[in-house]
Amino acid sequence: MGDNVTHLSEATFSEEVNASDVPVVVDFWAEWCGPCKMIAPLLDEIASENAGKIRIVKVNVDDNPGLARQFDVMSIPTLMVFSDGEVKRRLVGAKGKAQLLEDLNEFL
């Protein structure tokens, strides 16, 4: 995991996501999730290529079950795009980089 992706907890989530002046993509993931590990390097690339335009953060659902419940995360990976503190888009499942970029295009 590169320096472009921040790991959040229930304690830091609200401050980091709601105070951001750029859209924030929250990756709900778990250590045991194969598809989560598959998209992690893609998200890191997207974060570095779009620094200043978008932030990518990760929430481990095993360590932060309250956040997973709060946002009705039923399967992982689930990506949620927050803008102005609100969920603007929800993406479920692993995708290739081109598909992820297409899904995130309006925020870039």
C-alpha positions, 0 to 999 in steps of 0.5 A, a space after each residue: 500500500 502506497 502513501 496515497 491511501 489513508 486508513 481510517 477508523 471510526 474515530 477518524 472517519 467523520 473528520 477525514 471524510 466530511 472535512 475534505 475539500 475534494 471527493 473521498 472514495 472510501 474502500 470498505 475492505 477486509 484482510 481476508 478478502 481476495 477481491 479487496 486485495 486485487 483492487 488495492 494497487 489499482 486504487 493506489 495508482 488512481 490516488 497518486 494519478 489524481 492527487 489533489 482531485 480525489 482522496 482514497 481512504 480505506 476502512 477495514 470492516 473487521 476493525 470498524 464494524 460500526 462504520 460497515 453497519 452505518 453505511 449498510 456494507 453487505 459485501 466487500 469490496 464496497 467503494 463509496 464516493 463522498 462529496 460534501 459529506 454525503 454518499 454520491 456513489 456506491 460501487 460493489 465488487 472488484 473491477 479493473 482500473 479502466 472500469 473504476 476510472 469510468 465509474 469515478 470519472 465525474 469526480 475526477 
